[in-house]
């Protein structure tokens, strides 16, 4: 763990001053005494004395004159750099040389002052800012170290689970051999009650393992959200281009890891029974259309065409859990995009069988990607046919999206299958049972009217023969932020909440997209380039009046926590909500729902 840097309100800051001129020493000492920080100042005249002093005692700040009896210029900084790796190093000199200043700053010096230009509390302010910046950096490093430790713990845990599973498998095989040898003897002694008890114990053991995995992943998710919160402060601080690139890369990786942890949590929730299917009246053709439309942003960097289609009976309203069907389709489509670099992807909805009680529908995703190797295809098909996640090929088990889709299909009582030709493409499909609505088996939706309640546009209301208002709201969000990793972070959260989204990096893109598309909510950064959120809010009503939109979208102003601290929404005209980012997904859900509900209040 990195050494802790003292905070501004700490009682004493240890400072070593290298100055051979008494007048200059007195001038610097007067500046330090004017501030609120209590300095413990030590003075030496030469670099040799300074190195000796630094070996004996740890200092928080070293203030050095470049011209000393035993050293001068860059040599002075090089000598001290070996002993001040954990110390803030500042230079005060009478030399006004721009080249020398740049060379010294490149060697890790935090500040450069020319003696005749030093006025007021300039040195004191630089020391304060340097202490604050160093503290923030080391807090970030500490959090990263903590996250790495958590990751190593998870790897150790995963290794232990694999070893335990291997032992359980070996024990199970030995037990089967023993039962086969002594079958006649066991059949007379083992009762049905004992068999039932063993089955219950096995189920309890599996459930306990899933609950442990769920709890561990939730802890890891909390740590990741803390890291993302620190990233938010770092990206808004004064960083070099190299530091900003590293922070952006770290933020993108953390966002991807957060998405993967979320998928693991969903799998564990299905295994523990926390997730249950909740059927409702649903138009599955709307599900296909929504998922397909939301995938276009992922295809911009690839030469892929995406098409979807369904038969007439598939478009009829049925009773099923449309939210789970949507998750399944998203995972299958993401898998197809991942393994396809060019060509096309087709989404198809077909009706397999229908009767008076309902029937089965099939959702297929076909791609022209790399396909599944022949030696793994039979193993994958067998795992799907037997309904066993443990039967998946080893490299397929690491595909969280495919594993999650497999679990969700089983949750709905359906089946999953695959057909593939190497280097030509794959065809993943799932058959799902559905039920007709009571007293209205094959009735289509009434013609849509003006929506009364906001909800996903594939949720439909079916009445008793009378005209009923039908909801067709898209719940589409435009995320406008100049930082690409934060765009990815917010769109991933919106995806988990069931919203579709587009992104924009400046005000011009926002205005252009408002002319082409309809959005329910705009999430705009307070400091967006070209036009900020307040300028856009003043233009929205005029833009909406020029399109077919019935009403303007709700506007959420985004910024960091420090900017919005103590802000009152009533002070901002045309703004519907304030949001500090990054935020926990539950708070984001509440903010979005509050904006949508306000439309009908």
Wavefront OBJ file of the C-alpha trace (Angstrom):
o trace
v 0.000 0.000 0.000
v 1.300 3.493 -0.868
v 2.366 5.826 1.917
v -0.435 8.144 3.030
v -0.052 11.848 2.068
v -1.079 14.326 4.810
v -4.334 16.184 4.271
v -4.562 19.976 4.337
v -6.065 20.050 7.803
v -3.326 17.830 9.261
v -1.657 19.383 12.274
v 1.994 19.515 10.987
v 3.496 19.366 7.465
v 7.209 18.527 7.461
v 9.149 20.782 5.026
v 12.856 20.709 4.156
v 14.235 24.021 2.728
v 17.551 23.997 0.795
v 18.663 27.663 0.778
v 22.097 29.130 1.430
v 20.902 32.769 1.439
v 19.524 34.003 4.779
v 17.381 36.742 3.205
v 15.726 34.340 0.772
v 15.149 31.863 3.596
v 13.450 34.563 5.665
v 11.216 35.584 2.724
v 10.033 32.030 2.128
v 9.524 31.471 5.858
v 7.278 34.571 6.035
v 5.085 33.216 3.215
v 4.724 29.859 4.929
v 3.778 31.494 8.244
v 0.885 33.402 6.614
v -1.144 30.279 5.840
v -3.369 28.117 7.990
v -1.064 25.101 7.669
v 1.384 24.438 10.482
v 4.817 23.790 8.893
v 7.742 22.085 10.627
v 10.563 23.739 8.623
v 14.112 22.343 8.519
v 16.894 24.225 6.701
v 20.098 22.953 5.095
v 22.675 24.762 2.934
v 23.979 22.009 0.636
v 22.689 19.028 -1.337
v 24.910 16.695 0.675
v 23.290 17.863 3.909
v 19.850 17.480 2.318
v 20.504 13.875 1.230
v 21.768 13.033 4.698
v 18.709 14.644 6.291
v 16.302 12.800 3.925
v 17.833 9.464 4.908
v 17.198 10.180 8.573
v 13.685 11.629 8.356
v 10.660 11.510 6.061
v 9.515 14.938 4.724
v 6.231 15.847 3.054
v 7.632 18.753 0.972
v 11.160 19.646 -0.194
v 11.726 23.282 -1.331
v 15.093 23.699 -3.075
v 17.178 26.538 -4.562
v 18.912 25.437 -7.803
v 22.100 27.376 -7.005
v 23.849 25.825 -3.975
v 27.494 25.655 -2.916
v 27.931 21.996 -3.947
v 25.440 21.711 -6.836
v 23.469 23.741 -9.368
v 20.806 23.443 -12.080
v 19.441 20.047 -13.154
v 22.150 18.207 -11.189
v 20.550 19.412 -7.954
v 17.188 17.917 -8.939
v 18.775 14.617 -10.037
v 20.567 14.225 -6.708
v 17.421 14.874 -4.705
v 15.089 12.778 -6.913
v 16.634 9.551 -5.607
v 15.577 10.441 -2.061
v 12.194 12.138 -2.714
v 10.125 9.501 -4.498
v 7.356 9.839 -1.894
v 7.858 13.610 -1.389
v 6.559 16.734 -3.164
v 9.560 18.551 -4.719
v 9.380 22.337 -5.457
v 12.083 24.607 -6.956
v 12.683 28.301 -6.053
v 15.469 29.941 -8.056
v 16.695 33.272 -9.294
v 17.211 31.882 -12.829
v 14.489 32.796 -15.354
v 15.152 30.165 -18.055
v 12.171 28.572 -19.880
v 14.209 25.628 -21.198
v 15.567 24.917 -17.733
v 12.051 25.143 -16.283
v 10.654 22.603 -18.780
v 13.569 20.212 -18.206
v 13.129 20.329 -14.437
v 9.357 19.825 -14.603
v 9.885 16.771 -16.819
v 11.993 15.240 -14.074
v 9.074 15.132 -11.638
v 9.240 18.557 -9.948
v 5.764 19.763 -8.891
v 6.429 23.519 -9.106
v 8.978 26.086 -10.398
v 9.234 29.635 -8.944
v 11.443 32.600 -9.899
v 12.369 34.477 -6.718
v 11.617 37.984 -7.917
v 8.169 36.879 -9.201
v 7.095 35.215 -5.940
v 4.364 37.294 -4.307
v 1.656 36.827 -1.704
v 0.841 33.215 -0.903
v 1.809 31.676 -4.263
v 4.197 29.099 -2.759
v 1.692 28.211 -0.044
v -1.095 27.704 -2.593
v 1.054 25.437 -4.779
v 1.964 23.327 -1.735
v -1.714 23.020 -0.798
v -2.720 21.997 -4.337
v 0.161 19.536 -4.655
v -0.758 17.857 -1.360
v -4.396 17.542 -2.443
v -3.508 16.163 -5.887
v -1.018 13.644 -4.464
v -3.601 12.478 -1.944
v -6.241 11.893 -4.655
v -3.779 9.953 -6.826
v -2.737 7.667 -3.997
v -6.328 7.077 -2.930
v -7.027 5.966 -6.501
v -3.999 3.659 -6.460
v -5.151 2.211 -3.153
v -8.581 1.464 -4.617
v -7.009 -0.161 -7.674
v -4.829 -2.306 -5.396
v -7.934 -3.266 -3.435
v -9.749 -4.236 -6.630
v -6.815 -6.343 -7.760
v -6.842 -8.054 -4.408
v -10.559 -8.746 -4.795
v -9.919 -10.149 -8.271
v -7.180 -12.439 -6.971
v -9.517 -13.612 -4.219
v -12.164 -14.410 -6.825
v -9.592 -16.335 -8.875
v -8.564 -18.322 -5.816
v -12.221 -18.965 -5.038
v -12.907 -20.059 -8.616
v -9.913 -22.401 -8.504
v -11.151 -23.903 -5.244
v -14.628 -24.366 -6.695
v -13.181 -26.124 -9.749
v -11.177 -28.435 -7.514
v -14.239 -29.159 -5.379
v -16.334 -29.829 -8.472
v -13.663 -32.213 -9.746
v -13.639 -34.057 -6.416
v -17.428 -34.190 -6.390
v -17.444 -35.576 -9.927
v -14.886 -38.247 -9.019
v -16.824 -39.133 -5.877
v -20.006 -39.320 -7.912
v -18.397 -41.682 -10.438
v -17.067 -43.909 -7.650
v -20.482 -43.932 -6.062
v -22.132 -44.983 -9.322
v -19.653 -47.868 -9.703
v -20.344 -48.986 -6.158
v -24.089 -48.793 -6.687
v -23.815 -50.837 -9.902
v -21.825 -53.553 -8.098
v -24.153 -53.772 -5.099
v -27.426 -52.895 -6.812
v -29.339 -55.958 -5.641
v -28.269 -55.358 -2.063
v -29.011 -51.625 -2.092
v -32.435 -52.000 -3.688
v -33.630 -53.864 -0.581
v -32.343 -51.333 1.912
v -32.511 -47.881 0.363
v -35.943 -46.376 0.885
v -37.661 -43.704 -1.116
v -37.296 -41.350 1.837
v -33.504 -41.669 1.789
v -33.370 -41.049 -1.959
v -35.530 -37.963 -1.537
v -33.304 -36.719 1.283
v -30.179 -37.141 -0.849
v -31.830 -35.210 -3.667
v -32.761 -32.416 -1.263
v -29.218 -32.271 0.116
v -27.794 -32.107 -3.406
v -30.182 -29.300 -4.339
v -29.337 -27.431 -1.133
v -25.607 -27.773 -1.835
v -26.032 -26.417 -5.361
v -28.185 -23.568 -4.085
v -25.646 -22.692 -1.374
v -22.897 -22.517 -3.997
v -25.001 -20.220 -6.186
v -25.907 -18.004 -3.207
v -22.234 -17.711 -2.263
v -21.361 -16.741 -5.851
v -24.201 -14.211 -5.874
v -23.052 -12.596 -2.615
v -19.417 -12.469 -3.766
v -20.319 -10.860 -7.092
v -22.513 -8.277 -5.388
v -19.562 -7.302 -3.167
v -17.339 -7.075 -6.246
v -19.977 -4.966 -7.993
v -20.011 -2.535 -5.050
v -16.212 -2.209 -5.237
v -16.371 -1.604 -8.994
v -18.957 1.134 -8.553
v -16.639 2.780 -6.006
v -13.768 2.659 -8.505
v -15.992 4.206 -11.182
v -16.891 7.002 -8.771
v -13.186 7.765 -8.263
v -12.690 7.733 -12.044
v -15.338 10.441 -12.307
v -13.263 12.783 -10.138
v -10.017 11.890 -11.908
v -11.290 12.598 -15.442
v -12.321 16.086 -14.312
v -8.996 16.931 -12.674
v -5.936 18.444 -14.354
v -4.242 15.457 -16.014
v -1.646 15.111 -18.735
v -2.669 13.510 -22.038
v -0.924 10.281 -21.062
v -2.595 10.203 -17.642
v -6.012 10.918 -19.180
v -5.537 8.106 -21.716
v -4.678 5.682 -18.906
v -7.684 6.783 -16.836
v -10.010 6.452 -19.871
v -8.695 2.959 -20.617
v -9.113 1.960 -16.976
v -12.677 3.320 -16.948
v -13.611 1.397 -20.109
v -12.182 -1.838 -18.669
v -13.968 -1.287 -15.351
v -17.253 -0.714 -17.192
v -16.813 -3.955 -19.160
v -15.978 -5.836 -15.959
v -19.067 -4.349 -14.271
v -21.235 -5.625 -17.148
v -19.705 -9.124 -16.851
v -20.275 -9.170 -13.083
v -23.895 -8.143 -13.724
v -24.346 -11.123 -16.061
v -22.861 -13.484 -13.449
v -25.296 -12.070 -10.872
v -28.212 -12.711 -13.246
v -27.098 -16.342 -13.761
v -26.777 -16.856 -10.004
v -30.216 -15.294 -9.425
v -31.767 -17.759 -11.869
v -29.997 -20.699 -10.195
v -31.103 -19.630 -6.701
v -34.681 -18.962 -7.785
v -34.497 -15.216 -7.123
v -35.591 -14.545 -10.716
v -39.051 -15.838 -11.654
v -40.966 -15.641 -14.914
v -43.890 -13.173 -14.746
v -46.105 -13.534 -17.842
v -48.046 -10.530 -19.152
v -49.744 -9.590 -22.465
v -46.897 -9.079 -24.902
v -46.310 -8.532 -28.623
v -43.068 -10.454 -29.281
v -42.662 -8.860 -32.708
v -42.222 -5.569 -30.844
v -39.480 -7.195 -28.746
v -37.586 -8.216 -31.898
v -37.992 -4.766 -33.428
v -36.790 -2.969 -30.301
v -33.716 -5.172 -29.774
v -32.811 -4.975 -33.452
v -33.107 -1.193 -33.528
v -30.996 -0.792 -30.388
v -28.190 -2.906 -31.906
v -27.407 -0.530 -34.777
v -24.976 1.460 -32.622
v -22.898 -1.724 -32.108
v -22.679 -2.371 -35.859
v -21.224 0.996 -36.901
v -17.638 -0.257 -36.744
v -18.409 -3.475 -38.665
v -19.522 -4.242 -42.226
v -22.691 -6.064 -41.113
v -26.302 -5.687 -42.230
v -29.039 -6.510 -39.721
v -32.560 -7.611 -40.698
v -35.528 -8.997 -38.783
v -38.791 -10.658 -39.791
v -41.692 -12.710 -38.375
v -44.802 -14.498 -39.584
v -48.352 -13.204 -39.097
v -49.237 -15.497 -36.191
v -46.023 -14.556 -34.363
v -47.207 -10.927 -34.210
v -50.342 -11.829 -32.250
v -50.513 -10.846 -28.588
v -49.627 -13.719 -26.239
v -49.139 -14.257 -22.531
v -45.430 -14.579 -21.647
v -42.587 -12.755 -19.883
v -41.489 -10.306 -22.580
v -38.694 -8.875 -20.425
v -36.964 -12.271 -20.170
v -37.517 -12.929 -23.895
v -35.851 -9.576 -24.569
v -32.836 -10.534 -22.419
v -32.493 -13.844 -24.283
v -32.588 -12.121 -27.668
v -30.073 -9.459 -26.571
v -27.588 -12.143 -25.486
v -27.981 -14.190 -28.691
v -27.639 -11.071 -30.853
v -24.565 -9.901 -28.894
v -22.999 -13.341 -29.402
v -23.641 -13.117 -33.163
v -22.137 -9.617 -33.392
v -19.090 -10.742 -31.402
v -18.196 -13.543 -33.839
v -19.183 -11.783 -37.091
v -16.924 -9.216 -38.765
v -18.788 -8.810 -42.059
v -21.865 -10.142 -43.822
v -25.321 -10.161 -42.279
v -27.313 -11.123 -39.199
v -30.980 -12.174 -39.379
v -33.484 -12.262 -36.507
v -36.554 -14.390 -37.225
v -39.736 -15.039 -35.281
v -41.808 -18.080 -36.257
v -44.804 -19.901 -34.802
v -44.009 -23.599 -34.301
v -47.417 -24.820 -33.073
v -50.663 -23.261 -31.840
v -53.774 -24.702 -30.207
v -56.599 -23.478 -28.003
v -54.241 -23.178 -25.010
v -51.378 -21.414 -26.745
v -48.366 -23.035 -28.380
v -44.641 -22.624 -28.968
v -42.785 -19.893 -30.801
v -39.198 -19.910 -32.096
v -36.789 -16.972 -32.071
v -33.746 -17.502 -34.298
v -30.527 -15.530 -34.753
v -28.548 -16.397 -37.899
v -25.140 -14.941 -38.750
v -22.388 -15.292 -41.341
v -19.590 -15.343 -38.761
v -16.794 -17.804 -38.007
v -19.140 -20.596 -36.904
v -18.561 -23.327 -34.304
v -15.781 -25.914 -34.890
v -17.140 -29.354 -35.800
v -15.435 -31.041 -32.838
v -17.304 -28.743 -30.421
v -20.655 -28.549 -32.223
v -21.850 -32.027 -31.169
v -20.887 -31.364 -27.545
v -22.734 -28.030 -27.589
v -25.838 -29.567 -29.207
v -25.856 -32.370 -26.609
v -25.658 -29.866 -23.739
v -28.625 -27.899 -25.144
v -30.640 -31.084 -25.768
v -30.046 -32.429 -22.246
v -30.647 -29.053 -20.589
v -27.331 -29.196 -18.693
v -25.206 -26.074 -18.342
v -22.329 -28.263 -17.107
v -22.324 -29.999 -20.493
v -21.264 -26.874 -22.365
v -17.789 -27.015 -23.984
v -15.098 -25.503 -21.774
v -14.545 -22.360 -23.869
v -18.319 -21.856 -24.170
v -18.737 -21.749 -20.379
v -16.677 -18.542 -20.332
v -19.238 -16.947 -22.686
v -21.425 -15.391 -20.003
v -23.997 -14.124 -22.503
v -24.621 -17.579 -23.991
v -24.767 -19.179 -20.531
v -27.243 -16.526 -19.340
v -29.447 -17.016 -22.424
v -29.407 -20.790 -21.816
v -30.485 -20.339 -18.180
v -33.268 -17.878 -19.077
v -34.660 -20.189 -21.780
v -34.831 -22.991 -19.209
v -36.534 -20.603 -16.768
v -39.321 -20.089 -19.336
v -39.638 -23.853 -19.846
v -38.152 -23.679 -23.338
v -35.402 -25.344 -25.329
v -32.291 -23.974 -27.000
v -30.415 -25.313 -30.032
v -27.661 -24.522 -32.505
v -26.657 -25.370 -36.052
v -23.343 -24.202 -37.478
v -20.889 -24.627 -40.348
v -17.299 -23.587 -39.689
v -16.371 -20.295 -41.434
v -19.872 -19.957 -42.895
v -22.003 -18.999 -39.924
v -24.184 -20.153 -37.043
v -27.885 -20.456 -36.279
v -28.874 -20.202 -32.597
v -32.555 -20.657 -31.786
v -34.815 -21.020 -28.769
v -38.312 -22.539 -28.588
v -40.469 -20.888 -25.912
v -43.975 -21.886 -24.749
v -46.599 -19.113 -24.836
v -50.277 -18.890 -23.884
v -53.166 -17.118 -25.538
v -55.008 -14.394 -23.678
v -58.283 -15.464 -22.001
v -61.332 -15.248 -24.332
v -59.256 -13.604 -27.059
v -56.881 -16.201 -28.509
v -55.999 -14.764 -31.894
v -57.117 -11.163 -31.632
v -54.743 -8.484 -32.953
v -54.093 -5.229 -31.191
v -56.519 -2.368 -31.583
v -55.251 0.540 -33.700
v -52.963 2.624 -31.482
v -54.166 5.851 -29.984
v -52.399 8.483 -27.976
v -50.506 6.687 -25.177
v -51.793 7.167 -21.646
v -49.014 5.479 -19.657
v -45.291 5.227 -20.346
v -44.005 1.635 -20.617
v -41.829 -0.464 -22.994
v -43.412 -0.281 -26.454
v -43.790 -4.064 -26.742
v -46.197 -4.157 -23.749
v -49.770 -4.124 -25.029
v -53.173 -3.770 -23.386
v -56.005 -5.975 -24.633
v -59.576 -5.247 -23.561
v -62.878 -7.114 -23.688
v -63.841 -6.084 -27.213
v -64.103 -2.353 -26.603
v -61.603 0.151 -27.962
v -58.743 0.448 -25.473
v -55.835 2.920 -25.577
v -52.623 1.101 -26.503
v -49.257 2.145 -25.143
v -46.448 2.376 -27.688
v -43.838 4.531 -25.948
v -40.247 3.614 -26.841
v -38.572 4.773 -23.633
v -35.664 5.963 -25.770
v -32.857 7.970 -24.135
v -30.212 10.242 -25.677
v -26.956 10.294 -23.653
v -24.918 13.432 -24.432
v -21.450 13.470 -22.838
v -17.982 14.256 -24.303
v -16.285 11.375 -22.459
v -16.535 8.064 -24.356
v -15.999 5.718 -21.357
v -18.785 7.491 -19.433
v -21.028 7.143 -22.508
v -20.400 3.377 -22.428
v -21.015 3.271 -18.667
v -24.389 5.051 -18.916
v -25.634 3.150 -21.987
v -24.788 -0.146 -20.261
v -26.819 0.881 -17.198
v -29.740 1.969 -19.410
v -29.550 -1.364 -21.246
v -29.797 -3.246 -17.928
v -32.862 -1.148 -17.005
v -34.619 -1.968 -20.300
v -34.120 1.369 -22.085
v -32.778 1.898 -25.604
v -30.275 4.684 -26.139
v -28.224 6.767 -28.567
v -25.131 8.837 -27.748
v -23.808 12.268 -28.727
v -20.495 13.946 -27.896
v -21.417 17.635 -28.357
v -24.354 20.029 -28.694
v -24.413 19.958 -32.502
v -24.928 16.183 -32.511
v -27.743 16.514 -29.956
v -29.657 19.053 -32.069
v -29.128 16.997 -35.238
v -30.448 13.814 -33.601
v -33.486 15.635 -32.166
v -34.459 16.585 -35.728
v -34.242 12.951 -36.892
v -35.488 10.889 -33.938
v -37.949 10.985 -31.070
v -36.591 10.675 -27.533
v -38.391 10.346 -24.225
v -35.473 11.578 -22.100
v -32.315 13.622 -22.763
v -29.390 13.041 -20.363
v -27.056 15.982 -21.112
v -23.772 16.985 -19.458
v -23.789 20.453 -17.885
v -20.489 21.281 -19.650
v -21.237 19.704 -23.044
v -19.127 21.297 -25.846
v -20.778 23.715 -28.344
v -24.150 23.839 -26.528
v -24.486 22.941 -22.856
v -27.597 21.442 -21.271
v -29.150 24.839 -20.530
v -28.785 26.043 -24.142
v -30.258 22.778 -25.421
v -33.169 23.000 -22.968
v -34.091 26.384 -24.412
v -34.096 25.011 -27.973
v -35.935 21.712 -27.388
v -39.488 23.081 -27.504
v -38.818 24.872 -30.799
v -37.224 21.758 -32.341
v -40.063 19.459 -31.241
v -42.652 21.809 -32.763
v -40.954 21.301 -36.164
v -41.342 17.490 -35.998
v -44.230 15.051 -35.511
v -43.466 14.601 -31.789
v -46.436 15.242 -29.530
v -44.451 16.610 -26.622
v -40.839 17.559 -25.789
v -38.571 15.029 -24.056
v -37.697 15.265 -20.386
v -34.236 16.719 -19.699
v -31.809 15.479 -17.028
v -28.764 17.676 -16.354
v -25.661 15.609 -15.523
v -22.472 16.654 -13.755
v -20.061 15.487 -11.070
v -21.088 15.334 -7.413
v -19.078 18.434 -6.413
v -20.787 20.635 -9.043
v -24.334 19.571 -8.124
v -23.827 19.530 -4.352
v -26.484 21.765 -2.785
v -28.093 22.597 -6.174
v -31.852 23.264 -6.242
v -33.829 22.023 -9.265
v -36.174 25.017 -8.972
v -33.291 27.316 -9.956
v -32.998 25.760 -13.432
v -35.583 26.541 -16.095
v -36.748 23.687 -18.404
v -34.671 21.098 -16.479
v -36.659 18.125 -15.103
v -33.991 16.444 -12.931
v -30.367 16.729 -11.767
v -28.057 13.692 -11.712
v -24.478 13.287 -10.481
v -22.465 10.713 -12.426
v -21.460 8.004 -12.175
v -24.433 6.893 -10.075
v -25.710 3.612 -8.645
v -28.115 1.869 -11.032
v -31.008 1.915 -8.544
v -30.767 5.702 -8.218
v -30.661 6.034 -12.021
v -33.825 3.937 -12.301
v -35.607 6.139 -9.751
v -34.555 9.342 -11.559
v -35.798 8.079 -14.937
v -39.096 6.829 -13.548
v -39.665 10.123 -11.722
v -39.193 12.054 -14.989
v -41.544 9.770 -16.911
v -44.178 9.882 -14.167
v -44.039 13.698 -14.051
v -45.267 13.770 -17.652
v -48.668 12.475 -16.586
v -48.987 14.150 -13.189
l 1 2 3 4 5 6 7 8 9 10 11 12 13 14 15 16 17 18 19 20 21 22 23 24 25 26 27 28 29 30 31 32 33 34 35 36 37 38 39 40 41 42 43 44 45 46 47 48 49 50 51 52 53 54 55 56 57 58 59 60 61 62 63 64 65 66 67 68 69 70 71 72 73 74 75 76 77 78 79 80 81 82 83 84 85 86 87 88 89 90 91 92 93 94 95 96 97 98 99 100 101 102 103 104 105 106 107 108 109 110 111 112 113 114 115 116 117 118 119 120 121 122 123 124 125 126 127 128 129 130 131 132 133 134 135 136 137 138 139 140 141 142 143 144 145 146 147 148 149 150 151 152 153 154 155 156 157 158 159 160 161 162 163 164 165 166 167 168 169 170 171 172 173 174 175 176 177 178 179 180 181 182 183 184 185 186 187 188 189 190 191 192 193 194 195 196 197 198 199 200 201 202 203 204 205 206 207 208 209 210 211 212 213 214 215 216 217 218 219 220 221 222 223 224 225 226 227 228 229 230 231 232 233 234 235 236 237 238 239 240 241 242 243 244 245 246 247 248 249 250 251 252 253 254 255 256 257 258 259 260 261 262 263 264 265 266 267 268 269 270 271 272 273 274 275 276 277 278 279 280 281 282 283 284 285 286 287 288 289 290 291 292 293 294 295 296 297 298 299 300 301 302 303 304 305 306 307 308 309 310 311 312 313 314 315 316 317 318 319 320 321 322 323 324 325 326 327 328 329 330 331 332 333 334 335 336 337 338 339 340 341 342 343 344 345 346 347 348 349 350 351 352 353 354 355 356 357 358 359 360 361 362 363 364 365 366 367 368 369 370 371 372 373 374 375 376 377 378 379 380 381 382 383 384 385 386 387 388 389 390 391 392 393 394 395 396 397 398 399 400 401 402 403 404 405 406 407 408 409 410 411 412 413 414 415 416 417 418 419 420 421 422 423 424 425 426 427 428 429 430 431 432 433 434 435 436 437 438 439 440 441 442 443 444 445 446 447 448 449 450 451 452 453 454 455 456 457 458 459 460 461 462 463 464 465 466 467 468 469 470 471 472 473 474 475 476 477 478 479 480 481 482 483 484 485 486 487 488 489 490 491 492 493 494 495 496 497 498 499 500 501 502 503 504 505 506 507 508 509 510 511 512 513 514 515 516 517 518 519 520 521 522 523 524 525 526 527 528 529 530 531 532 533 534 535 536 537 538 539 540 541 542 543 544 545 546 547 548 549 550 551 552 553 554 555 556 557 558 559 560 561 562 563 564 565 566 567 568 569 570 571 572 573 574 575 576 577 578 579 580 581 582 583 584 585 586 587 588 589 590 591 592 593 594 595 596 597 598 599 600 601
